[in-house]
Amino acid sequence: MALMPFTDSMFLLVESREHPMHVGGLQLFRKPDGAGDDFLRGLREDLLKADDVPPLFLRRPARPVNTAGYLAWTQESEIDLDYHFRHSALPQPGRIRELLELTSRWHGTLLDRHRPLWEIHLVEGLQDGRFAMYNKIHHALMDGVSALRHMQSTLSDDPDDHDCPPPWGTRHESREKSAQAPRSVVKTLEQLAGLAPVAVKVANEAFREHTLTLPMQAPRTMFNVPIGGARRFAAQSWPVSRVRAIAAKTGTSRNDVVLAMCAGALRDYLIEQSALPDAPLIAMVPVSMRDKTETESGGNQIGALLCNLGTDKADAAARLTTINQSMRDAKRIFKELTPIQALLLSGLNVAQLGVSAVPGVVNNTRPPFNLVISNVPGPRKQMYWNGAHLDGIYPASVLLDGQALNITLTSNSDNLDFGITGCRRSVPHLQRLLLHLDTALSELEAAVA
């Protein structure tokens, strides 16, 4: 048995029927030219013969039914791949609607802790001839960004490459990431010693200059309630060229435009539900704080920024201006901090989520923010899996008490692929957000024309 890192243990500890703690994703593929009706069955049979399963995909809690299950991992000696890699068919008429309903059901069910904590579903029966794959893996094993990167590692940019690994496999030998040599104690103490001036600066920006959004400023909304275990999932793609054009005309970033799309959609959705608050919604936005000139060897530089979405403004251009200014102010503060200081400020932005499962907390406190909107880099080229053309990558995320809605998107060649995860009880008619996202993008285009 291997001792479990504290972060892994916490994801297992907080999981319950109401709070499944796995991340997932839905991929859409077009079969290779000339592929017959037995393409998927043959592909699955071939992949099940793969006996080289990476250690991560053999890992399960050492004692699934007691507290020791939160303390140590063990490796499965013989994995039942036929259980983990399943073949399913959609009910007729096999529309995207049926696919999303099935994905919603799968995403709301818990993983079996007596087995390695992942499942993959190969899905046929779409009326347009395409097929899909839904995968989920426990957050204790892999976070959403890592899961997306792993999925990309199994793809190829060559349509004639029919030797791609299975979704649980890898093209390269797995290497345990060696921990980077810790910074010297003196350097760390110097950074910690600078926290007092940092606190003064943050307070000045927030309370005197009014340029920084802090936790607990978000209004209470229909999304900030205790949640149930069932999920709804919705997904759609938009051309990245449309977002890029708006960003170029307004001097904003593409992520600002994406946030403005989400803001417009949330505003329209909440108006439909007669639930739009007077104060603007606040989004938690995971953002890379790495300078564009830095290499990837610089370590983890991710900030949890809070963004004013300007949902109190009816004008699309005004919302984009508010979002751009809010993100610029937050990034400016973060760039002036050391890595440790930035990490601690990020922790302040999300700290309340750690106690959201305590009874009464969600109903009796203001939310630290209203929802998470995450933009994760995806493949820049057109990708294929064993000759099948990848049409879409739609992330499915974790929800917590007080956070009944999550919007995560990823770039995919020429598209932006949105995956929206919601609590089935708390967020009715989730698919309406897709229509509102499309409307919001059109309004932004009209506003800058």
C-alpha positions as CSV (number, residue, x, y, z in Angstrom):
1,M,0.0,0.0,0.0
2,A,1.1,3.6,-0.7
3,L,0.1,6.4,1.6
4,M,-2.4,8.7,0.0
5,P,-1.5,12.4,-0.5
6,F,-3.7,14.7,1.5
7,T,-5.4,16.2,-1.5
8,D,-6.4,12.8,-2.8
9,S,-7.7,11.8,0.5
10,M,-9.9,15.0,0.8
11,F,-11.6,14.3,-2.6
12,L,-12.6,10.8,-1.3
13,L,-13.6,12.1,2.1
14,V,-16.0,14.7,0.9
15,E,-17.7,12.5,-1.7
16,S,-21.3,11.5,-1.0
17,R,-24.3,10.5,-3.1
18,E,-25.1,14.2,-3.5
19,H,-21.5,15.1,-4.3
20,P,-19.9,12.7,-6.9
21,M,-16.3,13.7,-7.1
22,H,-15.3,12.6,-10.5
23,V,-14.5,14.7,-13.6
24,G,-15.5,13.5,-17.1
25,G,-15.8,14.4,-20.7
26,L,-17.8,13.6,-23.8
27,Q,-16.1,13.2,-27.2
28,L,-17.8,13.0,-30.5
29,F,-16.2,11.2,-33.5
30,R,-16.9,10.5,-37.2
31,K,-16.0,7.0,-38.3
32,P,-13.2,6.6,-40.9
33,D,-14.2,6.5,-44.5
34,G,-15.3,3.0,-45.4
35,A,-15.9,1.9,-41.8
36,G,-18.6,-0.7,-41.5
37,D,-21.3,-1.3,-38.9
38,D,-18.9,-3.5,-36.9
39,F,-16.2,-0.8,-36.6
40,L,-16.9,0.0,-33.0
41,R,-17.3,-3.6,-31.9
42,G,-14.0,-4.6,-33.6
43,L,-12.2,-1.6,-32.2
44,R,-13.3,-2.3,-28.7
45,E,-12.3,-6.0,-28.9
46,D,-8.9,-5.0,-30.1
47,L,-8.4,-2.4,-27.4
48,L,-9.5,-4.9,-24.7
49,K,-6.5,-7.0,-25.6
50,A,-4.2,-4.3,-24.4
51,D,-2.6,-5.6,-21.3
52,D,-0.3,-2.7,-20.5
53,V,-2.4,-0.7,-18.1
54,P,-0.6,2.3,-16.5
55,P,-0.3,2.2,-12.7
56,L,-2.7,5.2,-12.3
57,F,-5.5,3.2,-13.9
58,L,-4.9,0.2,-11.5
59,R,-5.2,2.3,-8.3
60,R,-8.1,2.0,-5.9
61,P,-8.6,2.8,-2.2
62,A,-6.9,0.2,0.0
63,R,-9.9,-0.2,2.3
64,P,-13.0,1.1,0.4
65,V,-15.5,0.7,3.2
66,N,-13.8,2.4,6.2
67,T,-11.6,5.4,7.0
68,A,-8.5,3.5,6.0
69,G,-9.8,4.0,2.4
70,Y,-8.9,7.7,2.8
71,L,-5.4,7.0,3.8
72,A,-3.7,4.6,1.3
73,W,-3.9,3.5,-2.3
74,T,-3.4,-0.1,-3.4
75,Q,-2.8,-1.5,-6.9
76,E,-5.3,-3.9,-8.5
77,S,-3.5,-7.0,-9.5
78,E,-6.0,-8.1,-12.2
79,I,-8.2,-5.4,-13.7
80,D,-11.5,-6.3,-15.3
81,L,-11.3,-4.1,-18.4
82,D,-14.6,-5.4,-19.7
83,Y,-16.2,-3.7,-16.7
84,H,-14.4,-0.4,-17.1
85,F,-14.7,-0.1,-20.9
86,R,-18.3,-0.5,-21.8
87,H,-20.2,-0.5,-25.1
88,S,-23.6,1.1,-25.2
89,A,-26.2,2.1,-27.8
90,L,-28.5,5.1,-27.7
91,P,-32.3,4.8,-27.7
92,Q,-34.0,5.9,-30.9
93,P,-34.1,8.3,-32.6
94,G,-30.5,8.7,-31.6
95,R,-30.3,12.5,-31.5
96,I,-27.7,14.5,-29.6
97,R,-30.5,15.0,-27.1
98,E,-30.6,11.3,-26.2
99,L,-26.8,11.3,-26.0
100,L,-26.8,14.2,-23.5
101,E,-29.5,12.6,-21.4
102,L,-27.4,9.4,-21.2
103,T,-24.3,11.4,-20.3
104,S,-26.2,13.2,-17.6
105,R,-27.2,9.9,-16.0
106,W,-23.7,8.5,-16.1
107,H,-22.2,11.7,-14.7
108,G,-24.5,11.6,-11.7
109,T,-23.6,8.0,-10.6
110,L,-20.8,7.2,-8.2
111,L,-17.7,5.2,-9.1
112,D,-17.2,1.8,-7.4
113,R,-14.5,2.2,-4.8
114,H,-13.8,-1.6,-4.8
115,R,-12.4,-1.1,-8.3
116,P,-10.0,1.4,-10.0
117,L,-11.9,4.7,-10.1
118,W,-12.7,5.2,-13.7
119,E,-15.2,4.2,-16.4
120,I,-15.3,4.7,-20.2
121,H,-18.4,4.3,-22.3
122,L,-18.2,3.8,-26.1
123,V,-21.6,4.8,-27.6
124,E,-23.1,4.0,-30.9
125,G,-26.6,4.6,-32.4
126,L,-26.4,8.3,-33.3
127,Q,-28.7,9.0,-36.2
128,D,-26.0,10.9,-38.1
129,G,-23.6,7.9,-38.1
130,R,-21.1,9.3,-35.6
131,F,-20.1,7.7,-32.3
132,A,-19.3,9.1,-28.9
133,M,-17.2,8.3,-25.9
134,Y,-17.9,9.4,-22.4
135,N,-15.2,8.9,-19.8
136,K,-15.0,9.7,-16.1
137,I,-12.2,9.4,-13.5
138,H,-12.2,10.3,-9.8
139,H,-10.8,13.7,-8.9
140,A,-8.5,11.9,-6.4
141,L,-6.7,10.3,-9.4
142,M,-6.7,13.1,-11.9
143,D,-8.1,16.7,-12.1
144,G,-10.0,18.0,-15.1
145,V,-7.0,19.6,-16.9
146,S,-4.9,16.4,-16.4
147,A,-7.7,14.3,-17.7
148,L,-8.0,16.4,-20.8
149,R,-4.2,16.3,-21.4
150,H,-4.3,12.5,-21.0
151,M,-7.1,12.2,-23.5
152,Q,-5.1,14.3,-26.0
153,S,-2.1,12.0,-25.5
154,T,-4.1,9.1,-26.9
155,L,-5.0,10.9,-30.1
156,S,-3.1,11.5,-33.3
157,D,-3.0,14.3,-35.9
158,D,-2.6,11.6,-38.6
159,P,-5.9,10.3,-40.0
160,D,-4.1,7.1,-41.2
161,D,-2.8,6.3,-37.8
162,H,-4.9,3.3,-36.6
163,D,-2.5,2.4,-33.8
164,C,-3.8,4.8,-31.1
165,P,-3.7,3.5,-27.5
166,P,-6.9,2.9,-25.6
167,P,-8.3,5.8,-23.5
168,W,-6.7,4.4,-20.4
169,G,-3.3,3.9,-22.2
170,T,-0.5,6.2,-23.2
171,R,1.8,6.5,-26.2
172,H,4.8,6.9,-23.9
173,E,6.1,5.1,-20.9
174,S,4.5,6.6,-17.8
175,R,7.0,8.6,-15.8
176,E,6.5,9.6,-12.3
177,K,7.0,13.3,-12.0
178,S,9.8,13.9,-9.7
179,A,9.2,16.5,-7.2
180,Q,11.0,19.7,-8.0
181,A,13.8,20.6,-5.6
182,P,12.1,22.8,-2.9
183,R,13.1,26.4,-2.8
184,S,15.5,27.2,0.0
185,V,14.0,27.8,3.4
186,V,15.3,31.3,3.4
187,K,13.7,32.1,0.1
188,T,10.3,30.7,1.3
189,L,10.5,32.7,4.5
190,E,11.3,35.8,2.6
191,Q,8.1,35.3,0.5
192,L,6.0,34.6,3.6
193,A,7.4,37.6,5.3
194,G,6.1,39.7,2.5
195,L,2.5,38.6,3.2
196,A,1.8,41.5,5.5
197,P,2.5,44.2,2.8
198,V,0.6,42.1,0.3
199,A,-2.4,42.0,2.6
200,V,-2.3,45.8,2.9
201,K,-2.0,46.2,-0.9
202,V,-4.9,43.8,-1.5
203,A,-7.1,45.6,1.1
204,N,-6.2,49.0,-0.5
205,E,-7.2,47.7,-4.0
206,A,-10.4,46.2,-2.8
207,F,-11.7,48.8,-0.3
208,R,-10.1,52.1,-1.3
209,E,-9.5,51.8,-5.0
210,H,-12.5,49.4,-5.5
211,T,-10.6,47.6,-8.3
212,L,-10.4,44.1,-6.9
213,T,-13.2,41.6,-6.5
214,L,-13.0,39.6,-3.2
215,P,-14.9,36.6,-1.9
216,M,-18.3,37.1,-0.3
217,Q,-19.2,39.9,-2.6
218,A,-21.3,37.7,-4.9
219,P,-25.1,37.9,-4.6
220,R,-27.2,34.9,-3.7
221,T,-28.6,33.2,-6.7
222,M,-30.6,30.1,-7.6
223,F,-27.2,28.4,-8.3
224,N,-25.9,28.9,-4.8
225,V,-28.0,26.3,-3.0
226,P,-27.5,22.8,-1.6
227,I,-27.4,20.3,-4.4
228,G,-28.7,16.8,-5.1
229,G,-26.8,13.9,-6.8
230,A,-28.5,13.9,-10.2
231,R,-26.9,15.9,-13.0
232,R,-27.8,17.6,-16.2
233,F,-25.2,18.0,-19.0
234,A,-25.4,20.2,-22.1
235,A,-22.8,20.7,-24.8
236,Q,-22.2,22.7,-28.0
237,S,-19.4,24.1,-30.1
238,W,-18.8,27.6,-31.6
239,P,-16.1,28.7,-34.1
240,V,-13.1,30.2,-32.4
241,S,-12.8,32.7,-35.3
242,R,-16.0,34.5,-34.1
243,V,-14.6,35.0,-30.6
244,R,-11.2,36.0,-32.0
245,A,-12.7,38.7,-34.2
246,I,-14.6,40.3,-31.3
247,A,-11.4,40.2,-29.2
248,A,-9.4,41.9,-32.0
249,K,-11.9,44.7,-32.5
250,T,-12.3,45.5,-28.8
251,G,-8.7,45.0,-27.6
252,T,-9.8,42.4,-25.1
253,S,-8.6,38.8,-24.7
254,R,-10.4,35.8,-26.1
255,N,-11.1,34.6,-22.6
256,D,-12.8,38.0,-21.8
257,V,-15.1,37.4,-24.8
258,V,-15.9,33.9,-23.6
259,L,-16.7,35.3,-20.2
260,A,-18.9,37.9,-21.8
261,M,-20.7,35.1,-23.7
262,C,-21.3,33.3,-20.4
263,A,-22.4,36.5,-18.7
264,G,-25.0,37.3,-21.4
265,A,-26.3,33.7,-21.3
266,L,-26.6,33.7,-17.5
267,R,-28.4,37.1,-17.5
268,D,-31.0,35.8,-20.1
269,Y,-31.4,32.5,-18.3
270,L,-31.9,34.1,-14.9
271,I,-34.4,36.6,-16.4
272,E,-36.4,33.6,-17.8
273,Q,-36.4,32.2,-14.3
274,S,-37.4,35.5,-12.8
275,A,-34.2,35.2,-10.7
276,L,-31.8,37.8,-11.9
277,P,-30.2,39.6,-8.9
278,D,-29.6,43.3,-8.9
279,A,-25.9,42.9,-8.1
280,P,-23.6,41.4,-10.8
281,L,-22.7,37.7,-10.7
282,I,-19.2,36.8,-9.7
283,A,-17.3,34.0,-11.5
284,M,-14.3,32.1,-10.2
285,V,-11.9,31.9,-13.2
286,P,-8.9,29.6,-13.1
287,V,-6.2,31.4,-15.1
288,S,-2.6,30.7,-15.9
289,M,-0.3,33.4,-14.4
290,R,2.7,32.3,-16.5
291,D,4.3,34.9,-18.7
292,K,4.1,34.1,-22.4
293,T,7.9,34.0,-22.6
294,E,8.3,31.4,-19.8
295,T,8.7,27.7,-20.5
296,E,6.6,25.0,-19.0
297,S,9.4,24.1,-16.6
298,G,8.5,27.0,-14.3
299,G,6.2,25.0,-12.1
300,N,2.5,25.4,-11.3
301,Q,1.4,29.0,-11.8
302,I,-2.4,28.9,-11.7
303,G,-4.4,31.6,-10.1
304,A,-8.1,31.5,-8.9
305,L,-9.3,34.9,-10.0
306,L,-12.7,36.4,-9.2
307,C,-14.4,38.2,-12.1
308,N,-17.3,40.7,-12.1
309,L,-19.5,39.4,-14.9
310,G,-21.5,42.6,-15.3
311,T,-24.8,40.8,-15.4
312,D,-26.5,43.9,-14.0
313,K,-25.9,45.6,-17.3
314,A,-28.2,45.1,-20.3
315,D,-25.7,46.2,-22.9
316,A,-23.4,43.5,-24.2
317,A,-20.5,45.9,-24.9
318,A,-20.8,47.3,-21.4
319,R,-20.6,43.8,-19.9
320,L,-17.4,43.0,-21.9
321,T,-15.8,46.3,-20.7
322,T,-16.6,45.4,-17.1
323,I,-15.2,41.9,-17.5
324,N,-12.1,43.1,-19.2
325,Q,-11.4,45.6,-16.5
326,S,-12.1,43.1,-13.7
327,M,-9.8,40.5,-15.1
328,R,-7.0,43.1,-15.8
329,D,-7.1,44.3,-12.2
330,A,-7.0,40.8,-10.8
331,K,-4.2,39.7,-13.1
332,R,-2.2,42.9,-12.3
333,I,-2.4,42.1,-8.6
334,F,-1.4,38.5,-9.1
335,K,1.6,39.3,-11.3
336,E,3.0,41.5,-8.5
337,L,3.0,38.6,-6.1
338,T,5.5,35.8,-5.6
339,P,4.3,32.3,-6.4
340,I,3.6,31.5,-2.7
341,Q,1.7,34.8,-2.2
342,A,-0.4,34.2,-5.3
343,L,-1.2,30.7,-4.2
344,L,-2.4,32.0,-0.8
345,L,-4.5,34.7,-2.4
346,S,-6.0,32.0,-4.7
347,G,-6.7,30.0,-1.6
348,L,-8.6,32.9,0.0
349,N,-10.8,33.1,-3.1
350,V,-11.9,29.5,-2.8
351,A,-11.6,28.9,0.9
352,Q,-15.3,28.8,1.7
353,L,-15.8,25.8,-0.6
354,G,-14.0,23.7,1.8
355,V,-16.7,24.1,4.4
356,S,-19.7,24.1,2.0
357,A,-20.6,20.6,3.0
358,V,-21.1,21.6,6.7
359,P,-24.9,21.7,7.3
360,G,-26.3,25.2,7.3
361,V,-23.3,26.9,5.8
362,V,-24.6,27.3,2.2
363,N,-28.1,28.6,3.4
364,N,-26.7,31.0,5.9
365,T,-23.7,32.6,4.3
366,R,-23.1,34.6,1.1
367,P,-21.5,32.5,-1.7
368,P,-17.8,33.2,-2.3
369,F,-18.7,33.4,-6.0
370,N,-21.6,32.3,-8.1
371,L,-20.1,29.7,-10.4
372,V,-16.8,28.5,-12.0
373,I,-16.1,29.3,-15.6
374,S,-13.0,27.5,-16.8
375,N,-11.3,27.8,-20.2
376,V,-8.9,24.8,-20.7
377,P,-6.4,24.7,-23.6
378,G,-7.1,21.8,-26.0
379,P,-5.6,20.5,-29.2
380,R,-4.7,23.1,-31.8
381,K,-4.8,20.7,-34.7
382,Q,-7.5,18.4,-36.1
383,M,-7.1,15.2,-34.2
384,Y,-8.1,11.6,-34.8
385,W,-8.5,8.4,-32.8
386,N,-7.7,5.2,-34.7
387,G,-8.7,7.0,-37.9
388,A,-11.9,8.5,-36.5
389,H,-12.3,12.3,-36.9
390,L,-12.6,14.1,-33.5
391,D,-15.6,16.4,-33.8
392,G,-15.9,17.7,-30.2
393,I,-14.5,17.6,-26.7
394,Y,-17.0,18.6,-24.0
395,P,-15.8,18.7,-20.4
396,A,-18.1,17.5,-17.6
397,S,-17.2,18.9,-14.1
398,V,-17.6,18.5,-10.4
399,L,-20.4,20.4,-8.5
400,L,-20.4,21.2,-4.8
401,D,-23.0,22.5,-2.4
402,G,-23.5,26.2,-3.1
403,Q,-22.2,25.7,-6.7
404,A,-25.0,24.1,-8.7
405,L,-23.6,25.2,-12.1
406,N,-20.2,24.9,-13.9
407,I,-19.2,26.0,-17.4
408,T,-16.0,24.5,-18.7
409,L,-14.8,24.9,-22.3
410,T,-11.8,23.8,-24.3
411,S,-10.3,24.8,-27.6
412,N,-10.5,22.1,-30.3
413,S,-8.8,22.9,-33.6
414,D,-11.1,25.6,-35.0
415,N,-13.8,25.4,-32.4
416,L,-14.5,26.2,-28.8
417,D,-16.3,23.3,-27.2
418,F,-18.5,24.1,-24.2
419,G,-19.6,21.6,-21.5
420,I,-22.2,22.8,-19.0
421,T,-22.8,20.7,-15.8
422,G,-25.7,21.5,-13.6
423,C,-27.6,20.0,-10.6
424,R,-30.7,18.4,-12.1
425,R,-32.9,19.7,-9.2
426,S,-31.6,23.2,-8.9
427,V,-31.0,24.2,-12.5
428,P,-34.1,23.5,-14.7
429,H,-34.0,23.5,-18.4
430,L,-30.2,23.6,-18.5
431,Q,-30.1,23.2,-22.3
432,R,-31.6,26.7,-22.6
433,L,-28.1,28.1,-21.6
434,L,-26.9,26.8,-25.0
435,L,-29.4,29.0,-26.9
436,H,-28.5,31.9,-24.7
437,L,-24.8,31.5,-25.3
438,D,-25.5,31.6,-29.0
439,T,-27.6,34.8,-28.6
440,A,-24.9,36.4,-26.4
441,L,-22.2,35.8,-29.0
442,S,-24.4,37.3,-31.7
443,E,-25.1,40.4,-29.5
444,L,-21.4,40.9,-29.0
445,E,-20.8,40.7,-32.7
446,A,-23.5,43.3,-33.3
447,A,-22.2,45.5,-30.6
448,V,-18.7,45.8,-32.1
449,A,-19.8,45.8,-35.8
